[in-house]
Amino acid sequence: MLESGKLYVIAAPSGTGKTSLVKALIESTSNITVSISHTTRPSRPGEIHGKNYYFIEKTEFEHMIYKGEFLEHANVFNHFYGTSRQWVETTLANGLDVILEIDWQGCQQIQRLFPDCVSIFILPPSLNSLSERLIARNQDTPQIIRQRLTDTCETASHIHEFDYLIINDDFTTALNDLKTIVLANRLLEPRQSKKYAALLKEFQIR
């Protein structure tokens, strides 16, 4: 019997380096993938439809909500984001671990649907360093950057709702922390017992 994958929820204030960390994790770890969210926000330079996000109109997004096609969805800075229910459930059933890059609102919704999911929060080393990162990436107006910094404190107030906290001060260290969480969860007794059921049967362990 194929073992189901594990669901990971990763949240972080914008500009913390979450997307880069997840990309590096996917590239260096087997049997794990990231869900591609649907969004109503315009694509940024270099972003590709179907790779970074599924960029759709608000009317289509609302229709998908009506049909119950999202596991979770949220309004972030006046743009909607949502996670495909069918894709996540199918991917987990096929034995792949799945990462959701969502905010704390989405995490609350996912935790109700998947109580055994693993939730991870990533923080920058300081508000000042976050401000510098947001300015350096040159993707937002000064007004939006101020909004994002204000929102960071509200976002960080939900840290205690998560299982793990990673500080992205040094990228390599943060990546190793992320890998450690994933690999440790793969060694938990329930997952190992399913994976090695035949071996345990030799020892008459049920």
N, C-alpha and C positions, 0 to 999 in steps of 0.2 A: 504494500500500500504506500502510495506516494505521500511523503511528509509535507504538510502545509508549510508555507513560508511564514516568516515573522514580519509583523508590521512595525515600522519605526516612524515616529513623528519627530521632526526636527524643526524647532522654531528659533527665531533670533530677530533682533532689531535689524532693520534694513542697513546694509553697509558693513555688517559684522564679518562677512566672509563665508556665510553659510553655503552659498551655491558653489563656491570654489572648493570648500571642504568636501561637500557631497560628491562633486565631480571626481575629485582625487580618490575618494573612498571607493566609488564605483569602479574606477579604472584599476585599482589595486586589490580588489577583493572579489572573489568569485560568488556567483549565485545571489547577487543583490542588484536591484535596479531602482530607479527613481520614477515616481509618477509624474506625468506631465499635466499640469493644471490647465484648465480653461480660464480665460480671463477676458474682460471687456476693455482692458487698457490698451492703448496703441503700442505696437512693437517698438523697441528701442533699436538704434543702429547695431547691426550684427545679429540680432535675434531672428530666429527662423521658426515659422509656423510649423507645429508638429514636432519640433525639437526642443525649443525652450518653453514654449507655451502653445496652446491652441487659442489663437486670437479670434474671438467671435463678437458679434454685435450683442447689445444688451437685450434685444427682443429674443434672440436665440437662447441666451443665457436664462432668461426668465422662463422660456418654454421648457428648458431642460429641468429647471427647478420644479415646474408644474408636473412634469412626468416622473419626478423622483429619481433623476439620473445622477444626482450628486450624493456622495457620502457626506460631504460637508461643503459649505460655501460661506463666504464672508465678504463684506464690503470694506475695502481697505483704501483709504484716501480717494474715495468716490469711484473706485473701480471694483468690480466683482471678480472673485476668484473661486474656483470650485474644483473638486476632485471627483473623477469618474468612478461611480460605484462598480460598474461592470468590469472595468479594466483592473481595478484593485483586487476584486474578489477572484477573478479568473487567474490573475498572476500569482496570487497567494496559493490558490488551489493547485497550480502547476509547480509548486515547490520553491518558488523564488521569494527571497526576502524583498520587501518593498519599503522604500523611504517616501514619506510625504513631507514636502517642504511647505509648511503652512504656519499660520499665526496662532496665537494662544486661543482665539475664538474657535478656530477649526480644530485645535487639539482637544478642547472640551467636548466637541461634538463626536470626534473619533473615539475618545476614551469611553464615552457612553456606549458606542457601538462595538468597540473592541477593547474590553476591559484589560486584556492581557497584552496590549500594545506596549512598546517601549518608547517613552518620551524623553527627548533630549533638548535642553535649552543651551544656546550658545550666546555668550556675551563678549563684547570687546573689552580690552583692559581698562578703558576709561571713556568717559563721555567726550573728552577732548580728542582722543585718538579716533573715535567714531566720526566726529565732526570733520576731521582732516580727511578721512577715507571718503566720506560723502562728497566733499568738495573736490577731491582728487579724481574721482571717477567721472565727474562732469556729466551726470545724467539727469540732474534735477535743478530746478530753479532755486535761488536762495530762499524763497518762501517755502517751497516744499522741503528743503533741507531743514529749516527751522521747525516745520511740522513734524518731520521724522524724528528730530532730536527730542521734541516735546513728547512725542508718542513713545519714545524709548523707555521713559520712566514708568509709564502706564504698563507697557509690555513687560518690563522687568518685575513689576509687582506680582506677576503670575508665576514666577520662578518656582515657588514651592508646590505648584501643581504638577511639576515634571519629575521624572525619575533621576535624571542626571543633569549636571551642569558642567559645561566646558567653557573655559576662558580662552578666546583666540588671541593670545598675545604673540605667540610664536606659531606659525602655520604648521610646521612639522610636528611639534608637540601636540597641538590641537588635533591634527589628523591621527596621530598615534592613539590619542585618548578615544577618538571616535571609533577607530578600528578595534580597540580593546573592548569597548562596550558590545560591538557586534559579535566579535569572536567569543566573548565570555557567554553571551546569551545562547550561542550555538552549542555550548558545552553544558548547559543546564540539564539536569537529570531527565526531565520529561522528554526533551528533544532527543537526547542521546539514546534513551530507552526505545523510542520509536525507530530511530535510525539503525540501531543494532539489536533489533528484536530477535533475530535469528541467533546471534551470539549469546544473548542473555538466556535464550531457551536452552542452550547447551548446559548452562549452569543451573537450569531449572528455576530461573528467576522470572516471575510473572508480574 
